[in-house]
């Protein structure tokens, strides 16, 4: 398995203010604890080589003895594996990687509150768009209806939308797909094969991880720091692992809600160009800004037009039932994708394409739903502050969910117990690889305020029951097993 190397500047950014000078704990224990949490949270991926003891001691201003003691502790706990001449590589102890359920998104009836969907019902303009599409349909009935590139009217509308967002685009740079997920599968098939590596920001969209794993492609996670993205770590991953491409969610990231600023977008394209790593940018959340509008697309910073491939979708902003997405790339890439597409399906439904073209031409966006989502976001933050004050949650500037941090690595156990109490939530490991993010839950704020209140109350009850019966020293797998027994 390929090993990537985390350089000292990136590790220092991830560690942040790790040391409490007034703590009775020695520095080596605090450092070991901070590194352990970074591994458990997935911000440092598995199979990542940490800086050497001498190098890290100089960067942190500590003695090499202190670093060695912290590393020894992590090795004893199973979080590091060291070999002579190969450095120290991150690991997880046996049993610390509970497998996420593949059924978390299945809608269940009865009294179970399904809190796993980060999506909205249809926007008000969708019915009008379908009516307009039906009026326009007769003009297309004389054609065969098979166009792997998509209807010209929709490709023009998508290109015009990119231009409005500050990224000039021509229709021959667009191919229409059956949702962004099909677009990603098409790109994955075209760019990578079994055994290849793909860099991902970590955490990331769970369906992208599953698509990579089902294609036997190896995800290379680059952990997100406390704020923004770590471009130095991305650069190192590109150079050290030779990925076939990188998959990045730059706009109101799923699940964290963060948005990449223009300077970071420029830097990301620059480091990708140096290593000749294609960037696949997922823009499905680009229109979901709540506190500000997303910056111009990452593709704006690609003057060659060949470094950045962008995916978009009508699902989040308009309605998931439209099942219409698109890919923006250079014309040669679009032509190649169209040829590949004909081996899987022939085209997207004409009526849905006409409806999406109408929505884009009409400038239908979040509209009044933006205020509704802001209110629900703030309402959910207030509920968590009142009922679960020991959780750490920051208000995202956009998107559809909160990324809630728990005090301990027990998300899977808590989710199991919460489901027995009538609420289904998505634990953090769904959004990472190798069991990462056991201290996190994704909590969408797309439900009604009444449903959000019910969900938080049931989560708080699950949290209280879990901690009333379990000793704090138990690891995450033991917690999950105990939760099953308690149920």
N, C-alpha and C positions, 0 to 999 in steps of 0.2 A: 504494500500500500504506500502511495506517495505521501511524503511528510512535508508540510509547509513550515516555514520558520517565522516566528513572531519576533520582530525587531524591538529593541528597548523603547523607542519613542511610542510605538503603538501600544506596548504593554503599559507604559506609564499613563497613557490616556485612558486605558481601560480601568486601571487601578484607581485613578482619581485620588480623593482624600482617604486613603486606606488606613492610615495610622492615626490612632487616638493617643496623643502624647500624655494625656492624663489617665490612661488605662493602666491597670495593674498588670495586664498581660505583657509579656516581653514582645519585642518587635518581630521576632521570628514567628511566633504564634499568630500575631495579627496579619503578617504577610501570608502565611499559609492559609489562614481563613479567607482572606481576600481572594487569593488565587483559586481556592476551592470553590467559592461562590461564582467566580467568573466561568469556571468550567461547568458547574451545575446549571448556570443560567444560559449556557451556550454562547456567551460572548467571547470565550476562547473555545474554539472547536476541539474535537478530539483528533489525536494524531498530529498535533501541532508542537513543534520543537520550540521550547522557551529559550530565551537568551541564556548564555552560559553564566555560571556563578560570578566570575570576575567581572564580566560585562554588565550584569544586572546590578552588582554591588556598586559599581561606579555610577550607573545611571540613577540609583536610588539614594546614593550617599550613605550607604551602610557598609558594614564590614562583610568580607566574604564569608566569615564564620556564620553571621546571621543568615545570609542567603542559603548557605549549605544546610543549616538547621531547619529552615523552612522547607527546603526541598526534601530533606530526609523525612520530615513529618508527612508531606504529601505522598512520598513513596510508600511509607508505612500504611497510609490510608488507602492506597490504590489509585491515587489521582495522577501520579507520575510514574513513568518507567524510564530508567536511565541505563544507557549502555556505554561502555568505554568507547570514546571517539565519536559517538553519535548524539551526545547531549541528552537532555531530559525531554520526554514526549508526554503530552497529556493523555490520560486514560480515564475511564470510569471504573470504580470497583465492581466486581461481579454482583449483579442484582440491582444496580442503580440505574437501569435503563428500562423502565416499564414501557411496554409497547402501547402506543396510542390506539384507541379503538377506531376502526374504519367506519363505524356506524353512527358517529356523533351527529351527523347532519340528517339523519332519517327522522322525518316528522312523525311524532307519536301522538295519538289522541288521548282521550281521558283527561285526567287532572294534571298531566305532566306538562310543565311549561318548558318548551324547547327554546333555549336561549343560545343556540349555536349559530343562527343565521345572521350574517352581516349583510343584509339586503333589505330593500324597501318594496312595498307594493307598487303597482304601476303609477307613474306620474300622471297628473290630470290631463296632459296633452296626448297621452297614448291613444285614447279612444278616438280623438279627432284625427290623429295621424293615420289610424287604420281606415277611417272613413275616407280620408284623402287618398290613401293608397288604393282603395277599392275603386274610386273614381278614375284613378290613373291606370288601373290594371288593364282595361280593354286595349290600350295602345301597345301592350306587350304580349298579348295573347297570340299574335301572329308569329312571334318568335318561338324557338324551341324551348326556351327557359333554362338552357344549360350554359352558363357562363362562369367558368372557374375563377375568373378575375373578379366577378361581381358586376352588377348593373352599372353602366357608365354614370347614370344620374347619382347614384350613391357614392361612387368613387369621387366624382366632382364635389359632392357635398362634404365628404371627409377631408379632401384636399383643402377646400375653402375653410373648414374649421381649423385645420393646422395653421393656415395663413393668418386667420384671426388671432390665433394664440402666439403669433410671432415667428412661425417657422414655415417659410414658403415651401409649398409642396405641389407637385403636379399629379393628376390622376393616374399617370402610369407608374407612380410610386406606391400605389395602393392595391392590395388584394383584400377582398371581403371574405370573411370566414364565418363559420357557425359558432360564434362566441370566441372570446379570447382563449379559452382552454383549447379549442381546436387549433387556434393559431399557434399556441405554444407547442402542442403536439406535432404540428407540421414543421415548425422550426427545429424542434428536437430531432425529428426524423432526418431532416436535411443536414443539420450541423454536427450531430454527434452519433456515436454508436456504442454498443456494449463495451464497458471498460474505460470509456473516455471520462474526463472530468469536466465538471461545470461549476464555476464559482457562484455562490449565492450569498446575498446578505442574510444575516442570521439573527433573529428569526425571519421567516418569510411565509408566503402564501402556501398553505398546506397542500393544495392540489398540485402545485408545481413540484414540491418535494416528492409526492407520490408518483407523478409522471416520470420524474427522473429515475426513481427507484424501479418502477415497472419496466423501464427501458434498459435497466442494468447500467445506468450511467451513474458515476460516483459524484455526489454533491460535495463540494469543497466549501464549508461554511466560513465566512468572515464575519466575526461578531460585530454587532453595532455597539459603539461606545455609548456613554450616557447621553450625549447629544450628537446629532448628525451622523456622518459616515466616516470611517477611518480609511482615507485614500492611501495612506502609506501601507496599511495592511492589505488593501486591495492590490496595490502595485506588487507587493511581495508575493501574494498568492498567484497573480498572473505570471510572474517570472519563474516562480519555483515549481508550479504544478502544471504549466502548459495546458490550461483548460481549452476546450473547444469553443466555449463562449461563457459569458457571465450573465446571470439573470438578476436584474435589479429593479426594485419598486421604488422609484424616486419621488412619486407624488402621493402624499397622505398614505404612507406605507401601511400595508396590512401585515401584521396586526398592530404596529406601534403608533400609527397616525402621524409620524414625523414627515417632513417635506425637505427635500434636498435643495439647498440654496444655489443660485447661479454659479458662484465661484467654485463650489464643490462639483457641480455638473461639468464645468470646463475642465477641472482637474481630473475627473474620472475619465473623460474622453481622452485626455492627453496620455494618461498612464496606460489606457487600453490600446491606444495607437502605438505606443512604444513597444508593447509586447505582441502586437497584432492579434489582440483578443477581441472578437466581436462582442458588442454589448447588446443584449436583448432587454429593452426597457419596457416594463409593464406599466401602462398608463391607464389601467381600468379604473383607478380611483382619481384621475387627474381633475375631474370636474367636481370632486367632493370637498372642496374647500369650505370651511365654516368661518374661520377667522381672517383668512386672506385667500386670494386667488393663487393657484399654483404658478410658479415661474414658467417662462417659455420652455418648450420641450428640450430634453437632453440632445435630441437630434440637431438642434440649432447650432450646437458647438462642434458639429462634425462637418467641416467644410468639404471633405472628400465625398460625403454622402454614402460611404461604404463601411464606416465603422459602427454605426448605430442602427439597430433594427428596433422598431417601436411597435408594440401591440396596444390596441385600444378595444373598447367594448361599449355597447349600449346598455349592458345589463344593470350596472350599478346606478347610473344616472337616470335611466328611463324605466326599464323593466326587464327582469331576467327572462320573461317569456318571449322576448323578441329574438333571443338567441342569435344575435348579430354582432360580429366583431370585425376587426381589420388588422392588417399588418402594413406598416409603412417602411419602405426600404428603397434602395436604388433600383432602377427599372430592370436591370439584369437579374437581381435577386428575386424580384417580384415575378418575372417570367419563369424562373427556375421553380419557384414555389407553385406556380400555376400548373406546370407540367407534373410536379410531384403530387399535387392535390388530386388530379384526375385518377390516381391509383387508389384513392381512399373514398372520395365522394366527388360528385360532378359539379355541384354548385350550391349556393344558399337559396332559400325560398324567396321567390320574387316579391310576394306581398309584404313580407317583413322588411325586405330591403327598401321597398318604396316607403314604408312607414318610417323607417329610420332616416331616410333622406329628407322626408317632410319635417321630422323633429329637428334635424340639424339645420336645415334651411330656415326654420322658424326661430332658431336660437333658443329652443326649449332647454332650460338648465334646471338647477335645483329650485330656483324661484322661491316661493314662500316656504318650501320644504326646508330650506337652509335654516330659517328661523326656528322651525319646529325641531330640527335636529340639534341645533344649539341648545334649545330649552331642554330637550331630553338628555343631552350630554351633561349639562349642568345639574339637572335633577338627579341623574345617576351618581355624579360625583358627590352631591350632597348626601344621598342615601348611604353611600359607602363610608363617607366621613362620619356619619351618625351611627351606623350599625357595625362597621368594621374599621374602626379608626386605626388599628394596627397595620392595615394594608397601606401600601404606597401606590398612589395612582396620580398621574399627571394628565392634565387636560390636553388632548390632541388638537392641533389646529385644523384638522379635517379628518375625513374618513368616516367610518361608521361604528367604531368600537373603541373601548378602553383596553389598555394592556396593564392589567392589575398585578402588582408584585406582592406576593405573600411573604410573611416573615421567615417561613421555613419551606424546604423543598417537599411539598406534600400536595401538589395540585391534582395529581391523579387520584390520590386517596380522597381528597375533598370532593372532587367531581363524582366519584363513585358513591359517596355518602349523600351528596346533594341530590343525586338522581332518585335515591330511595325516598327523599323528602319532597320530591315532586318538581325538581328543576334540573334540566340538562344543560351543562355548560361545557365549553371546549377547553380542556387543560392545555397548558403551555407546550408539552411535548408534541402536540399536533403540528406545531409551527417550527419544529426544529428537527435535527437529526441526532441519532444516538442517545435519545432520552433527555435531551437538553430542555431547559426551561421548566423544570419541576416547581419553580417558585412563581409561576405566572399563570393567569387565566385571561382569556380574551372574552370581554363582556360587551357585546354590541349594545348601542343605545337606539336601536331601531324599533323596539317595542314601545307600547304605550306607557305613559307614566305609571298607570296602575299596575301594569305587568312588571315594570322595572321594580316597583316597590315590593311586589310579591316575590320576585326573583331574589332581591337582596335579603329580604327577611328569611327566606329559605336557606340561602347561602350562609347567613349569619348563624342560623340554627345548626347547620351542618358543621360549621367551623367550631361552634361551642361544644357540640357533641364529640367531635374528633379530639379536641384538646382536653375534654373532661375525662376521657378514658384512656388516652395514650400517653406514655412517658415521652418527654421531649427528645430523648436521645435516639429514638428509633429512626432508621434510615427510610428513604422514600418507598422502597419496595415493601418493607415491613408495614409501613403505614397503609399502603394500598391493600395488602393482604388482610390487615386487621379491619380495615373499613369493610371489606367483603364479609368478614366474619360478623361484624356488628350489624350489618344489614340483615 
